[in-house]
Amino acid sequence: MEFLILILCFLASVLITPFVKKFALKFKITDQPNYRKVHSTLMPRLGGLAIYISFLIGLFIFRPQDPHMIYLVIGSLIIIATGMLDDIYDIAPKYKLLGQLIAAIVAISGGFDLEFINLPFGGELQFGYLTIPITILWIVGITNAINLIDGLDGLAAGVSSIALITVSFMAFLQGDIFVLTIAMMVLGSTLGFLVHNFYPAKIFMGDTGALFLGYMIALLSLLGFKNITFFSLVIPVIILGVPISDTFFAIIRRLIHNKPLLAPDQYHLHHRLLKSGFSHRQTVLLIYGIAVLFSLAAVIFSMATVWGSLLLLAVLILAIEIFVELVGLVSKDYKPLLRFMEGKQAQRIERRKRA
């Protein structure tokens, strides 16, 4: 059944996307090239509308039954409306954030929240009054994280697809049919769009698509791993390692350089890889590879013991820090760990010379 859902939404998206492209071109809903963007020609956006319509087709045909369903649909509709307004009118960030907050509140009212976690060494951590702020932070944060990596042809769609595959697999292992069904609908719709969006892209998903994908991944991962262990809460963070780490270091970068948190720049992961000499296609495929490694780590993490999970988490954090310093994700001069390692290496060489 799930495979049928995937195929149906995939085919719907493949067929619908060209019509959305014509619609975007007719009404001049396009992305203008500028100094920050990689593309050099006028590109139709609003491609996320094709993803959403395909998703709705899946919902209409298969009609998954769950108390969360109506809130998910209403929240996603608000997100889609917010993204479309931004794609068409380029609305101010505060209005875009307002739409995300409203969608997050709708989701929370429908039971998409994080009330407590079971601690790994016993006991329970109740969030109490912090439940709503933490949940809003998660939903809005992941929604924007996907939006921030949408800078190259096929990048956001591909990374989102890898995350959705992993969420689907974890839902299958847990026997969560609702999360699995919705994830497969979104996955099929995204892969169908990717046929038209992979380099060289014929259409961009725009904020309509990026916000929708981020919102859906946030809700599915929250619903799939809510109210369980601390380490289970870490799993969706690892699955979304690429967009989360890119967003986290973008915040650090802007704080260090005293720039507004929403200020655009050319130091995101894909920008740094392009600067390092990788081609457009190579950069996208390399980030896909990193996303796959994060997803595999998440699966291993879910099956490991407590101490094994701690060790894997430590290795992941160390590997991320080294990679960030190598590509200059914070700044060209930010290399504390590499300098420390170079200093230790120099000390060892000096000791050998003296010996």
C-alpha positions as CSV (number, residue, x, y, z in Angstrom):
1,M,0.0,0.0,0.0
2,E,2.8,2.5,1.0
3,F,4.6,1.7,-2.3
4,L,1.5,2.5,-4.2
5,I,1.1,5.8,-2.4
6,L,4.7,6.7,-3.3
7,I,4.2,5.9,-7.0
8,L,0.9,7.7,-7.3
9,C,2.2,10.9,-5.7
10,F,5.4,10.7,-7.7
11,L,3.5,10.4,-11.0
12,A,1.1,13.2,-10.1
13,S,4.0,15.5,-9.3
14,V,5.9,14.7,-12.5
15,L,2.8,15.5,-14.5
16,I,1.6,18.5,-12.6
17,T,5.0,20.4,-12.3
18,P,5.1,21.5,-16.0
19,F,1.6,23.1,-15.6
20,V,2.8,24.9,-12.5
21,K,5.8,26.1,-14.5
22,K,3.6,27.5,-17.3
23,F,1.4,29.2,-14.7
24,A,4.4,30.8,-12.9
25,L,5.8,32.1,-16.2
26,K,2.5,33.4,-17.4
27,F,2.0,35.4,-14.2
28,K,5.7,36.3,-13.9
29,I,6.3,34.5,-10.7
30,T,10.0,34.1,-11.3
31,D,13.3,34.2,-9.6
32,Q,15.6,37.0,-10.8
33,P,19.3,36.3,-10.9
34,N,21.6,38.5,-8.6
35,Y,25.0,38.5,-7.1
36,R,24.0,36.0,-4.3
37,K,22.3,33.5,-6.6
38,V,23.9,30.7,-8.6
39,H,21.5,30.8,-11.6
40,S,22.1,33.4,-14.3
41,T,18.7,33.3,-16.1
42,L,15.1,34.0,-15.2
43,M,13.6,30.9,-13.5
44,P,10.0,30.2,-12.7
45,R,9.4,29.4,-9.0
46,L,6.3,28.3,-7.1
47,G,7.2,24.7,-7.9
48,G,6.3,23.8,-4.3
49,L,2.7,24.2,-5.4
50,A,3.1,21.0,-7.6
51,I,4.4,19.2,-4.5
52,Y,1.5,20.3,-2.4
53,I,-1.2,19.5,-5.0
54,S,0.3,16.0,-5.5
55,F,0.3,15.5,-1.7
56,L,-3.4,16.5,-1.6
57,I,-4.2,14.0,-4.3
58,G,-2.6,11.3,-2.2
59,L,-4.6,12.5,0.8
60,F,-7.9,12.5,-1.2
61,I,-7.4,9.0,-2.6
62,F,-6.0,7.2,0.4
63,R,-7.6,9.3,3.2
64,P,-5.5,8.3,6.2
65,Q,-7.5,8.3,9.4
66,D,-5.9,9.9,12.4
67,P,-6.9,12.6,15.0
68,H,-3.9,14.7,13.9
69,M,-5.0,14.8,10.2
70,I,-7.2,17.9,10.1
71,Y,-4.6,20.0,12.0
72,L,-1.8,18.8,9.7
73,V,-3.9,19.8,6.6
74,I,-4.9,23.2,8.1
75,G,-1.3,24.0,9.2
76,S,0.2,22.9,5.8
77,L,-2.4,25.1,4.0
78,I,-1.3,28.1,6.1
79,I,2.4,27.4,5.3
80,I,1.6,27.0,1.6
81,A,-0.2,30.3,1.6
82,T,2.7,32.0,3.4
83,G,5.2,30.6,0.9
84,M,3.1,31.6,-2.1
85,L,2.7,35.1,-0.9
86,D,6.5,35.3,-0.5
87,D,7.1,33.9,-3.9
88,I,4.6,36.2,-5.6
89,Y,5.0,39.4,-3.5
90,D,8.4,38.9,-1.7
91,I,6.8,39.7,1.7
92,A,8.9,41.0,4.6
93,P,10.5,38.3,6.9
94,K,8.4,39.3,9.8
95,Y,5.2,38.4,7.9
96,K,6.7,35.1,6.7
97,L,7.6,34.3,10.3
98,L,4.1,35.2,11.4
99,G,2.6,32.7,9.0
100,Q,5.0,30.0,10.3
101,L,4.1,30.8,13.9
102,I,0.3,30.5,13.1
103,A,0.9,27.1,11.4
104,A,3.0,25.9,14.4
105,I,0.3,26.9,16.8
106,V,-2.3,25.0,14.7
107,A,-0.1,22.0,14.8
108,I,0.4,22.2,18.6
109,S,-3.4,22.6,19.2
110,G,-3.7,19.3,17.3
111,G,-1.3,17.4,19.5
112,F,2.0,17.9,17.7
113,D,4.0,18.8,20.8
114,L,6.8,17.6,23.0
115,E,5.6,17.3,26.6
116,F,8.3,15.2,28.2
117,I,11.2,12.9,27.5
118,N,12.4,9.8,29.4
119,L,16.0,10.3,30.5
120,P,18.6,7.7,29.4
121,F,19.7,6.8,33.0
122,G,16.2,6.8,34.5
123,G,13.7,9.4,35.4
124,E,11.6,11.8,33.3
125,L,12.0,15.4,32.2
126,Q,8.7,17.2,32.0
127,F,8.8,20.4,29.9
128,G,5.6,21.9,31.5
129,Y,5.2,25.5,30.5
130,L,8.1,25.2,28.1
131,T,6.3,22.6,26.0
132,I,4.7,25.2,23.6
133,P,7.9,27.4,23.2
134,I,10.1,24.3,22.6
135,T,7.7,22.9,20.1
136,I,7.3,26.2,18.2
137,L,11.1,26.5,18.1
138,W,11.4,23.0,16.6
139,I,8.7,23.6,14.0
140,V,9.8,27.1,12.9
141,G,13.5,26.1,13.1
142,I,13.2,23.1,10.9
143,T,10.9,24.9,8.5
144,N,13.5,27.6,8.0
145,A,16.4,25.2,7.9
146,I,15.1,23.6,4.8
147,N,14.4,27.0,3.3
148,L,18.0,28.1,4.0
149,I,19.6,25.2,2.1
150,D,17.4,25.8,-1.0
151,G,20.3,27.5,-2.9
152,L,21.2,25.0,-5.7
153,D,19.2,23.0,-8.2
154,G,17.7,20.0,-6.5
155,L,19.4,20.6,-3.2
156,A,16.4,21.2,-0.9
157,A,14.3,18.6,-2.6
158,G,17.0,16.0,-2.5
159,V,18.0,16.5,1.1
160,S,14.3,16.6,2.1
161,S,13.8,13.3,0.2
162,I,16.7,11.6,2.1
163,A,15.2,12.8,5.4
164,L,11.8,11.6,4.4
165,I,13.1,8.2,3.4
166,T,14.8,7.9,6.9
167,V,11.6,9.1,8.7
168,S,9.6,6.5,6.7
169,F,12.0,3.7,7.6
170,M,12.0,4.6,11.3
171,A,8.1,4.8,11.2
172,F,8.0,1.4,9.5
173,L,10.3,-0.1,12.3
174,Q,8.0,1.5,14.9
175,G,4.8,0.3,13.2
176,D,3.5,3.9,12.9
177,I,1.3,3.6,9.9
178,F,0.1,7.2,9.9
179,V,3.6,8.8,9.9
180,L,4.7,6.3,7.3
181,T,1.7,7.0,5.0
182,I,2.1,10.8,5.2
183,A,5.9,10.6,4.8
184,M,5.5,8.5,1.7
185,M,3.0,11.0,0.2
186,V,5.4,13.9,0.7
187,L,8.3,11.8,-0.5
188,G,6.6,10.7,-3.7
189,S,5.5,14.3,-4.4
190,T,9.0,15.6,-3.8
191,L,10.8,13.0,-5.9
192,G,8.4,13.7,-8.8
193,F,9.2,17.4,-8.5
194,L,13.0,16.6,-8.3
195,V,12.7,15.2,-11.9
196,H,12.2,18.8,-13.1
197,N,14.3,20.5,-10.4
198,F,17.6,18.6,-10.5
199,Y,20.5,20.3,-12.2
200,P,19.9,21.9,-14.7
201,A,16.6,22.9,-13.1
202,K,13.6,23.9,-15.2
203,I,11.7,25.3,-12.2
204,F,12.4,26.2,-8.5
205,M,10.3,25.1,-5.6
206,G,10.5,28.6,-4.1
207,D,9.4,29.3,-0.5
208,T,6.2,27.5,-1.3
209,G,8.0,24.2,-1.5
210,A,10.8,24.8,1.0
211,L,8.5,26.0,3.8
212,F,6.0,23.1,3.1
213,L,8.8,20.5,3.2
214,G,10.4,21.9,6.3
215,Y,7.0,22.1,8.1
216,M,6.0,18.5,7.1
217,I,9.3,17.1,8.1
218,A,9.2,18.9,11.4
219,L,5.7,17.6,12.2
220,L,6.4,14.0,11.1
221,S,9.7,13.7,13.0
222,L,8.0,15.3,16.1
223,L,5.0,13.0,15.9
224,G,7.2,9.9,15.2
225,F,9.6,10.5,18.1
226,K,7.6,12.4,20.7
227,N,7.4,11.7,24.4
228,I,10.0,8.9,24.4
229,T,13.7,8.9,25.3
230,F,16.3,11.7,25.1
231,F,18.2,9.7,22.5
232,S,15.0,9.2,20.5
233,L,14.7,13.0,20.4
234,V,18.2,13.2,19.0
235,I,17.4,10.9,16.1
236,P,15.4,13.5,14.0
237,V,18.2,16.1,14.8
238,I,20.7,13.7,13.2
239,I,18.4,12.9,10.3
240,L,18.2,16.6,9.6
241,G,21.9,17.1,10.2
242,V,22.7,19.0,7.0
243,P,20.0,21.8,7.2
244,I,20.3,22.0,11.0
245,S,24.1,22.4,11.1
246,D,24.0,24.8,8.2
247,T,21.4,26.9,10.0
248,F,23.3,26.7,13.3
249,F,26.6,27.8,11.9
250,A,24.8,30.6,9.9
251,I,23.5,31.9,13.2
252,I,27.0,31.7,14.8
253,R,28.6,33.3,11.8
254,R,26.2,36.3,11.9
255,L,26.6,36.7,15.7
256,I,30.4,36.8,15.3
257,H,30.2,39.3,12.6
258,N,27.5,41.4,14.2
259,K,25.1,40.9,11.4
260,P,21.3,40.5,11.6
261,L,20.3,36.9,12.0
262,L,18.1,37.1,8.8
263,A,20.8,38.8,6.8
264,P,21.7,36.8,3.6
265,D,25.3,35.9,2.9
266,Q,27.4,33.6,0.7
267,Y,28.8,31.4,3.4
268,H,26.2,28.6,3.5
269,L,27.5,25.0,2.9
270,H,26.7,25.0,-0.8
271,H,28.4,28.4,-1.3
272,R,31.6,27.2,0.5
273,L,31.7,24.0,-1.5
274,L,31.3,25.9,-4.8
275,K,34.1,28.3,-3.7
276,S,36.3,25.2,-3.0
277,G,36.2,24.3,-6.6
278,F,33.3,21.8,-6.8
279,S,30.9,22.1,-9.7
280,H,27.2,22.7,-9.3
281,R,26.3,19.1,-9.8
282,Q,29.2,17.8,-7.7
283,T,28.2,20.1,-4.8
284,V,24.7,18.9,-4.8
285,L,25.7,15.2,-4.9
286,L,28.3,15.8,-2.2
287,I,25.7,17.3,0.1
288,Y,23.3,14.4,-0.7
289,G,26.1,12.1,0.4
290,I,26.6,13.9,3.6
291,A,22.8,13.8,4.2
292,V,22.8,10.0,3.6
293,L,25.7,9.6,6.1
294,F,23.6,11.5,8.7
295,S,20.6,9.3,8.0
296,L,22.7,6.2,8.4
297,A,24.1,7.5,11.6
298,A,20.5,8.2,12.9
299,V,19.5,4.6,12.1
300,I,22.6,3.2,13.9
301,F,22.0,5.6,16.8
302,S,18.5,4.3,17.2
303,M,19.8,0.7,17.6
304,A,22.8,1.4,19.8
305,T,23.2,1.1,23.6
306,V,23.3,4.2,25.7
307,W,27.1,4.4,25.8
308,G,27.3,3.5,22.1
309,S,24.9,6.4,21.4
310,L,27.0,8.8,23.4
311,L,30.1,7.7,21.6
312,L,28.5,8.1,18.2
313,L,27.1,11.5,19.1
314,A,30.6,12.6,20.2
315,V,32.1,11.4,16.9
316,L,29.4,13.2,14.9
317,I,30.0,16.5,16.7
318,L,33.7,16.2,16.2
319,A,33.4,15.4,12.5
320,I,31.0,18.3,12.0
321,E,33.4,20.7,13.7
322,I,36.3,19.6,11.6
323,F,34.3,19.8,8.4
324,V,33.0,23.2,9.2
325,E,36.5,24.5,9.8
326,L,37.8,22.9,6.6
327,V,35.2,24.5,4.4
328,G,35.1,27.8,6.3
329,L,31.4,27.7,7.2
330,V,31.8,30.2,10.0
331,S,34.6,32.2,8.5
332,K,38.0,31.6,6.8
333,D,39.8,32.3,10.0
334,Y,37.6,30.1,12.3
335,K,39.8,27.0,12.8
336,P,40.3,26.5,16.5
337,L,40.3,22.7,16.4
338,L,42.5,22.5,13.3
339,R,45.0,24.9,14.9
340,F,45.0,22.9,18.1
341,M,45.7,19.7,16.1
342,E,48.4,21.5,14.1
343,G,50.0,22.7,17.3
344,K,50.0,19.2,18.8
345,Q,51.5,17.9,15.6
346,A,54.2,20.5,15.7
347,Q,55.0,19.7,19.3
348,R,55.4,16.0,18.4
349,I,57.7,16.8,15.5
350,E,59.7,19.1,17.8
351,R,60.1,16.4,20.5
352,R,61.2,13.9,17.8
353,K,63.9,16.3,16.7
354,R,65.2,16.8,20.2
355,A,65.2,13.0,20.8
